[in-house]
Amino acid sequence: MSRVALITGGNGITGSAILEHLVNNTTAKEWSRIIVTSRSPFQTTVCDDRISFIPLDFSEPSNIVAQKMRSECSSVTHAYFSSYIHKDEFTELNRANEALFENFLDALIAVAPNLENCTLQTGGKYYNVHLGPVPSPAREDLPRIESPIGNFYFQQEDHLFKRQKDQKWTWNVNRPEAIIGYTSKPNGMNSALTFALYFMVCKELGAEASMPTNQTYFNGYDAVSDSRLIADLTIYASTHEKFSSTQVFAKESPVEGILQLEFRLAEWVKDKREVWDRICDKAGMPTAKATWDAGTWAFQDRVFQRTWYATLSISKARKFGWTGYVDSYDSFRHAFEKLKELKQILNVEL
């Protein structure tokens, strides 16, 4: 029997990458339908008769979500959850994202009797890499480390484990770090976009693109995840028995554990909007001006201020037979080229 995919966060980097992977690498005999959902209007870089879209808001109660899913999602066999709601206050952030996944999963179970696998995407924050030094590479068998601000990934996983108990379907948890990729419209959860904006403005100003970090972070190693590889591994893991019900993913130096920056991008960017607009006007691409709003300058400062590294292990995926690989440099180059193709940045050498 052919498979039916349900992809949440269809406008996000991971969701769109999973969609593109299925369209480009599978046939209708293998995957007969690809159902995509998002809160915002759907935009995609691919076309395929198998694609159908349902606007869903998983912040609504599960019974309401189930009513809206029932007619389209009754045949779903494989579900891929990569939705996220941002809140500035951590208590609200945790509560919102816990409910987001719980409502999704409870509704899915209620309407999809043929479900075979549900894959939850978490990330490096599972290990609290954003708060302080962690073992590197971080492995999925590390014990959870509780923090004063909480971690909604723990609650999402626990709900997945609880609802799967005594069921025939299996689960996977993927934990990519610092995703690099592209979407059909500018997406701020993508360091490649912020880097591109920074490089192009520096080039326009004739200024050196200095690395806005500290000596320890500059001299170390950090992890990034190519969205194409995330999609490849996600589909591979969810359709290979070895992965079933397993977790994968996966100047003077300052003192490790403190925060330090040479300069802050959030400060640097304050008077650069008119430079970007000027670049777009000179290139005859006024629509690209809106890309500036997707730059994640403060987020990038939070990454660069670390004096510790956050590499995540993919050893288990290798042991189970997954062989995907993209050099990180090539990952950024590919993302830049796609952003040019989508006319979100300009077609100039960075």
TAQUI-V418249 format. One record per backbone hydrogen bond with DSSP energy under -0.5 kcal/mol. CO is the residue of the C=O (numbers start at 0). NH is the residue of the N-H. If there is no record, write none. Layout:
# TAQUI-V418249
[[CO | NH] [CO | NH]]
This chain:
# TAQUI-V418249
[[2 | 31] [2 | 32] [3 | 76] [3 | 77] [4 | 34] [5 | 7] [5 | 79] [6 | 36] [8 | 11] [11 | 15] [12 | 16] [13 | 17] [14 | 18] [15 | 19] [16 | 20] [17 | 21] [18 | 22] [19 | 23] [20 | 24] [21 | 25] [26 | 29] [26 | 30] [29 | 2] [32 | 4] [33 | 51] [34 | 6] [35 | 53] [36 | 9] [37 | 55] [47 | 50] [49 | 33] [51 | 35] [53 | 37] [53 | 55] [55 | 57] [56 | 59] [60 | 63] [60 | 64] [61 | 65] [62 | 66] [63 | 67] [64 | 68] [65 | 69] [68 | 71] [68 | 72] [69 | 73] [72 | 75] [73 | 113] [76 | 115] [76 | 116] [77 | 5] [78 | 118] [79 | 7] [79 | 81] [80 | 120] [88 | 92] [89 | 93] [90 | 94] [91 | 95] [92 | 96] [93 | 97] [94 | 98] [95 | 99] [96 | 100] [97 | 101] [98 | 102] [99 | 103] [100 | 104] [101 | 105] [102 | 106] [103 | 107] [104 | 108] [105 | 109] [106 | 110] [107 | 110] [107 | 111] [110 | 112] [111 | 114] [115 | 169] [116 | 78] [117 | 119] [117 | 171] [118 | 80] [119 | 121] [119 | 173] [122 | 125] [123 | 126] [123 | 128] [124 | 127] [127 | 130] [127 | 131] [137 | 312] [138 | 141] [143 | 145] [146 | 149] [150 | 153] [150 | 154] [151 | 155] [152 | 156] [153 | 157] [154 | 158] [155 | 159] [156 | 160] [157 | 161] [158 | 162] [159 | 163] [160 | 164] [163 | 166] [169 | 117] [170 | 244] [170 | 245] [171 | 119] [172 | 247] [173 | 121] [175 | 123] [176 | 224] [177 | 224] [178 | 190] [179 | 226] [187 | 189] [189 | 192] [189 | 193] [190 | 194] [191 | 195] [192 | 196] [193 | 197] [194 | 198] [195 | 199] [196 | 200] [197 | 201] [198 | 202] [199 | 203] [200 | 204] [201 | 205] [201 | 206] [202 | 205] [207 | 209] [209 | 211] [210 | 212] [212 | 261] [213 | 217] [214 | 218] [215 | 219] [216 | 219] [224 | 179] [225 | 228] [225 | 229] [226 | 230] [227 | 231] [228 | 232] [229 | 233] [230 | 234] [231 | 235] [232 | 236] [233 | 237] [234 | 238] [235 | 238] [236 | 239] [239 | 242] [240 | 243] [242 | 245] [245 | 172] [247 | 174] [254 | 257] [257 | 306] [262 | 264] [263 | 266] [263 | 267] [264 | 268] [266 | 269] [267 | 270] [268 | 271] [271 | 275] [272 | 276] [273 | 277] [274 | 278] [275 | 279] [276 | 280] [277 | 281] [278 | 282] [279 | 283] [279 | 284] [280 | 283] [284 | 287] [285 | 288] [286 | 289] [287 | 290] [288 | 291] [289 | 292] [290 | 293] [291 | 294] [294 | 296] [295 | 299] [296 | 300] [297 | 301] [298 | 302] [299 | 303] [300 | 304] [302 | 305] [303 | 213] [304 | 259] [308 | 133] [310 | 136] [310 | 137] [313 | 317] [314 | 318] [315 | 319] [316 | 321] [317 | 320] [326 | 330] [327 | 331] [328 | 332] [329 | 333] [330 | 334] [331 | 335] [332 | 336] [333 | 337] [334 | 338] [335 | 339] [336 | 340] [337 | 341] [338 | 343] [338 | 344] [339 | 342] [345 | 347]]
